[in-house]
């Protein structure tokens, strides 16, 4: 199992929360004909915006598509949806203004009509009522969905993940809510309705996100550099560990692909131990580990616990020392 200290050790760049959210919803949405994009060019010369674009295929939202869209999203006729997701940030005037401008620029670039695009702010944290009232945002007939009474903001809605009802079409999105009881209920809903079973890869993603949340790595202080690749790898290992706990030794040994996963796990453990003890590893070490068999990997794991140098593990010849 990977602890939260491992998470901090493995990551080395700023977390882009919208990418993790997009990773969680991309596969089921794509399967029903909804294109999912991140880093959108809102104008030809501007930097890419850190937003998610959903674009449906077909003239209107189908029931299969709505089954994966939150309240608010599933209730609009707009063909394209721009989603600005805030996990650690509170709602501010600048956040509202930025999404409004991004939507306006994107609509002009794509030459979309006023009814073709709808923008939503997805908020993990529930904002204070003052900022909502300042822009005349009031709850619609859908819990957690807010619209503004100002005509200027007709194209912009706000979705509060903490307040969305606990129903299947909200569940995967609500896994990113800030309140413990809300995201925990969301994962239970994901399990109950088998929402992560669209493929094994999607199960890995959801296992990874759940593991990170359960370990508290996303709370209070933002970690640096959680990536979709890290989430996928963590989820794969957590998924296998979960399956292994529920199987007998005989069943586990006969499981297709089990040996490969166990081998990858040993490589991962060895590399982690070596890096913590001795820092960045030479290419020769990585090459040797990559071709080692399971028994050899286990021997090296035992040796590294007492080793004072890499030569104590792999021998002086490998590293060109005497």
C-alpha positions as CSV (number, residue, x, y, z in Angstrom):
1,X,0.0,0.0,0.0
2,X,1.2,3.5,-0.7
3,X,1.0,6.0,2.1
4,X,0.6,9.8,1.9
5,X,4.3,10.2,2.3
6,X,4.8,8.1,-0.8
7,X,2.4,10.4,-2.6
8,X,4.5,13.4,-1.7
9,X,7.7,11.7,-2.8
10,X,6.3,10.7,-6.2
11,X,5.0,14.0,-7.4
12,X,7.1,16.9,-8.8
13,X,4.9,19.4,-10.6
14,X,1.8,21.5,-9.9
15,X,-1.5,19.7,-9.7
16,X,-4.0,20.6,-12.4
17,X,-7.3,19.5,-10.8
18,X,-9.4,19.8,-14.0
19,X,-7.2,17.1,-15.6
20,X,-7.9,14.7,-12.7
21,X,-11.7,15.4,-13.0
22,X,-11.6,15.0,-16.7
23,X,-9.7,11.7,-16.3
24,X,-12.5,10.4,-14.0
25,X,-15.3,11.2,-16.5
26,X,-13.6,10.9,-19.9
27,X,-14.1,7.2,-20.6
28,X,-17.8,6.9,-19.7
29,X,-18.6,10.2,-21.5
30,X,-16.6,9.2,-24.6
31,X,-18.4,5.9,-24.7
32,X,-21.8,7.6,-25.1
33,X,-20.7,10.2,-27.7
34,X,-19.4,13.1,-25.7
35,X,-16.0,14.5,-26.6
36,X,-13.9,15.5,-23.6
37,X,-11.0,18.0,-24.0
38,X,-8.8,19.9,-21.6
39,X,-6.5,22.9,-22.2
40,X,-8.8,24.7,-24.6
41,X,-7.7,27.4,-27.0
42,X,-10.3,30.1,-26.4
43,X,-8.7,32.3,-29.0
44,X,-6.1,31.7,-31.6
45,X,-3.3,33.6,-29.9
46,X,-4.1,33.1,-26.3
47,X,-2.6,30.5,-23.9
48,X,-4.7,27.4,-23.5
49,X,-7.3,27.7,-20.7
50,X,-7.3,25.3,-17.8
51,X,-10.9,24.2,-18.5
52,X,-12.8,21.1,-19.6
53,X,-14.9,21.1,-22.8
54,X,-17.7,18.7,-23.3
55,X,-19.1,18.5,-26.8
56,X,-21.9,16.1,-27.6
57,X,-22.4,14.2,-30.8
58,X,-25.9,14.4,-32.1
59,X,-28.6,17.0,-32.2
60,X,-29.6,16.7,-28.6
61,X,-28.6,15.1,-25.3
62,X,-29.5,11.4,-25.3
63,X,-30.6,9.6,-22.2
64,X,-27.4,7.6,-22.3
65,X,-25.4,10.8,-22.3
66,X,-27.5,12.4,-19.5
67,X,-26.8,9.4,-17.4
68,X,-23.2,10.7,-16.9
69,X,-23.9,14.4,-16.6
70,X,-24.7,16.3,-13.4
71,X,-27.8,18.1,-12.7
72,X,-27.5,21.4,-14.5
73,X,-25.4,20.0,-17.3
74,X,-28.0,17.5,-18.3
75,X,-30.7,20.2,-18.3
76,X,-29.3,22.5,-20.9
77,X,-29.9,22.3,-24.6
78,X,-26.4,23.7,-25.4
79,X,-24.3,21.4,-27.5
80,X,-21.0,22.4,-25.9
81,X,-20.2,22.9,-22.2
82,X,-17.3,24.7,-20.8
83,X,-16.4,23.6,-17.3
84,X,-14.2,25.5,-14.9
85,X,-13.4,23.2,-11.9
86,X,-12.1,24.7,-8.6
87,X,-11.0,22.1,-6.0
88,X,-8.8,24.2,-3.6
89,X,-9.9,27.7,-4.5
90,X,-12.9,29.6,-3.2
91,X,-15.4,31.4,-5.5
92,X,-14.3,34.9,-6.2
93,X,-15.2,37.7,-8.6
94,X,-12.1,37.0,-10.7
95,X,-13.2,33.3,-11.1
96,X,-16.6,34.3,-12.3
97,X,-15.2,37.0,-14.6
98,X,-12.6,34.6,-16.1
99,X,-15.1,31.9,-17.0
100,X,-17.4,34.5,-18.5
101,X,-14.6,35.9,-20.7
102,X,-13.4,32.5,-21.7
103,X,-16.9,31.5,-22.7
104,X,-17.3,34.7,-24.7
105,X,-14.0,34.3,-26.5
106,X,-14.5,30.6,-27.2
107,X,-18.0,31.3,-28.6
108,X,-16.7,33.9,-31.0
109,X,-13.8,31.7,-32.1
110,X,-16.1,28.8,-32.8
111,X,-18.8,31.1,-34.3
112,X,-21.3,29.6,-31.9
113,X,-24.8,30.9,-31.3
114,X,-25.8,32.2,-27.9
115,X,-27.7,28.9,-27.2
116,X,-24.9,26.6,-28.4
117,X,-22.6,27.1,-25.4
118,X,-23.1,26.9,-21.7
119,X,-20.4,27.5,-19.1
120,X,-20.4,26.0,-15.6
121,X,-18.3,26.7,-12.5
122,X,-17.9,23.4,-10.7
123,X,-17.0,24.1,-7.1
124,X,-15.6,21.6,-4.6
125,X,-15.9,24.0,-1.7
126,X,-19.3,25.6,-0.9
127,X,-18.9,29.4,-1.2
128,X,-20.4,31.9,1.2
129,X,-23.8,33.3,0.2
130,X,-22.4,36.8,-0.1
131,X,-20.5,36.2,-3.4
132,X,-23.5,34.4,-4.9
133,X,-25.9,37.2,-4.0
134,X,-23.6,39.8,-5.3
135,X,-24.0,38.3,-8.8
136,X,-27.6,37.4,-8.3
137,X,-27.0,33.7,-8.3
138,X,-29.9,31.7,-6.8
139,X,-30.6,28.0,-6.6
140,X,-32.7,26.7,-9.4
141,X,-35.2,23.9,-9.0
142,X,-32.2,21.5,-8.9
143,X,-30.3,21.3,-5.6
144,X,-26.7,22.4,-6.0
145,X,-27.4,24.2,-9.3
146,X,-27.4,28.0,-9.4
147,X,-28.3,30.5,-12.1
148,X,-28.0,34.3,-12.1
149,X,-30.9,36.7,-12.4
150,X,-28.6,39.1,-14.3
151,X,-29.1,38.8,-18.1
152,X,-25.4,39.3,-18.5
153,X,-24.7,35.9,-16.9
154,X,-27.4,33.9,-18.7
155,X,-24.8,31.6,-20.2
156,X,-23.1,30.8,-16.9
157,X,-24.2,28.4,-14.2
158,X,-22.7,27.3,-10.9
159,X,-22.7,23.7,-9.6
160,X,-21.8,23.1,-5.9
161,X,-20.6,19.5,-5.7
162,X,-21.4,19.3,-1.9
163,X,-25.1,20.1,-2.6
164,X,-25.8,17.8,-5.5
165,X,-28.2,15.0,-4.7
166,X,-26.8,11.5,-4.2
167,X,-28.0,9.9,-7.4
168,X,-25.9,8.0,-10.0
169,X,-25.6,10.7,-12.7
170,X,-24.0,13.0,-10.1
171,X,-21.8,10.4,-8.4
172,X,-18.5,10.4,-10.2
173,X,-18.4,14.2,-10.2
174,X,-19.3,14.3,-6.5
175,X,-16.2,12.2,-5.7
176,X,-14.4,15.6,-5.9
177,X,-16.7,17.3,-3.3
178,X,-14.9,18.9,-0.3
179,X,-17.0,17.5,2.5
180,X,-15.9,14.0,3.7
181,X,-19.5,12.7,4.0
182,X,-20.4,13.9,0.5
183,X,-17.4,12.3,-1.4
184,X,-17.7,9.2,0.6
185,X,-21.4,8.8,-0.2
186,X,-20.4,9.4,-3.9
187,X,-18.0,6.6,-3.9
188,X,-20.5,4.3,-2.3
189,X,-22.9,5.2,-5.1
190,X,-20.2,4.5,-7.7
191,X,-19.8,1.0,-6.1
192,X,-23.5,0.3,-5.8
193,X,-24.3,1.1,-9.4
194,X,-20.9,-0.2,-10.7
195,X,-20.2,3.1,-12.4
196,X,-16.5,2.5,-12.6
197,X,-16.9,-0.8,-14.4
198,X,-16.9,0.6,-18.0
199,X,-13.4,-0.9,-18.3
200,X,-10.5,-2.1,-16.1
201,X,-8.6,1.1,-16.9
202,X,-11.5,3.2,-15.6
203,X,-11.6,1.1,-12.4
204,X,-7.9,1.9,-12.0
205,X,-8.7,5.6,-12.2
206,X,-11.4,5.5,-9.7
207,X,-9.4,3.3,-7.3
208,X,-6.6,5.8,-7.5
209,X,-8.8,8.8,-6.8
210,X,-10.5,7.0,-3.9
211,X,-7.1,6.0,-2.4
212,X,-5.7,9.5,-2.5
213,X,-8.9,10.9,-0.9
214,X,-9.0,8.2,1.8
215,X,-5.4,9.0,2.7
216,X,-6.2,12.7,3.1
217,X,-3.6,13.8,0.6
218,X,-6.0,16.2,-1.1
219,X,-7.1,17.9,2.1
220,X,-6.0,21.2,3.7
221,X,-2.8,21.7,1.9
222,X,-2.6,21.1,-1.8
223,X,0.1,18.5,-2.7
224,X,2.3,19.4,-5.6
225,X,2.0,17.5,-8.9
226,X,-0.7,14.8,-8.7
227,X,-0.9,13.8,-12.4
228,X,-3.4,11.5,-14.2
229,X,-0.5,9.1,-14.8
230,X,0.2,8.9,-11.1
231,X,-3.5,8.4,-10.3
232,X,-3.7,5.6,-12.9
233,X,-0.6,3.8,-11.6
234,X,-1.7,4.1,-8.0
235,X,-5.2,2.9,-8.8
236,X,-3.8,-0.1,-10.7
237,X,-1.8,-1.2,-7.7
238,X,-4.6,-0.5,-5.2
239,X,-7.1,-2.4,-7.5
240,X,-4.8,-5.5,-7.5
241,X,-4.2,-5.3,-3.8
242,X,-8.0,-5.2,-3.2
243,X,-8.6,-8.2,-5.5
244,X,-5.7,-10.1,-3.9
245,X,-7.2,-9.6,-0.4
246,X,-10.4,-11.3,-1.5
247,X,-8.9,-14.3,-3.2
248,X,-7.2,-17.5,-2.0
249,X,-3.6,-18.1,-2.9
250,X,-4.6,-20.7,-5.5
251,X,-7.1,-18.3,-7.1
252,X,-4.5,-15.6,-7.1
253,X,-1.8,-17.7,-8.7
254,X,-4.2,-18.7,-11.5
255,X,-5.4,-15.2,-12.2
256,X,-4.6,-14.0,-15.7
257,X,-1.9,-11.3,-15.6
258,X,-1.3,-11.7,-11.9
259,X,2.4,-12.6,-12.2
260,X,3.0,-9.5,-14.3
261,X,1.3,-7.3,-11.8
262,X,3.2,-8.8,-8.9
263,X,6.5,-8.4,-10.9
264,X,5.7,-4.7,-11.5
265,X,4.9,-4.2,-7.8
266,X,8.3,-5.6,-6.8
267,X,10.1,-3.4,-9.3
268,X,8.2,-0.4,-7.9
269,X,9.1,-1.2,-4.3
270,X,12.7,-1.8,-5.1
271,X,13.1,1.5,-7.1
272,X,11.3,3.4,-4.3
273,X,13.6,2.0,-1.6
274,X,16.8,2.6,-3.7
275,X,15.8,6.2,-4.5
276,X,15.1,7.0,-0.9
277,X,18.4,5.6,0.3
278,X,20.7,6.7,-2.5
279,X,18.9,9.4,-4.6
280,X,18.6,9.4,-8.3
281,X,19.5,6.0,-9.8
282,X,22.0,5.5,-12.6
283,X,20.7,4.2,-16.0
284,X,22.6,1.0,-15.5
285,X,20.6,0.2,-12.3
286,X,17.3,0.8,-14.1
287,X,18.4,-1.4,-16.9
288,X,19.4,-4.2,-14.6
289,X,16.2,-4.0,-12.6
290,X,14.1,-4.1,-15.8
291,X,15.4,-7.5,-16.9
292,X,15.6,-9.1,-13.5
293,X,13.4,-12.1,-12.6
294,X,11.0,-12.1,-9.5
295,X,13.4,-14.0,-7.3
296,X,16.3,-11.6,-8.0
297,X,14.1,-8.6,-7.3
298,X,13.2,-10.1,-3.9
299,X,16.9,-10.6,-3.1
300,X,17.7,-7.0,-3.9
301,X,14.9,-5.7,-1.8
302,X,16.3,-7.7,1.2
303,X,19.9,-6.4,0.5
304,X,18.9,-2.7,0.1
305,X,17.6,-2.6,3.7
306,X,21.2,-2.9,5.1
307,X,23.2,-1.6,2.1
308,X,25.5,1.4,2.5
309,X,25.8,1.9,-1.3
310,X,24.4,0.7,-4.6
311,X,27.4,-1.5,-4.9
312,X,26.3,-3.4,-1.8
313,X,23.1,-4.4,-3.7
314,X,24.3,-4.8,-7.3
315,X,28.0,-5.4,-7.1
316,X,30.8,-3.1,-7.9
317,X,31.1,-4.3,-11.5
318,X,27.7,-2.9,-12.6
319,X,28.6,0.6,-11.4
320,X,32.1,0.7,-12.7
321,X,33.7,0.7,-9.2
322,X,36.2,-1.5,-7.6
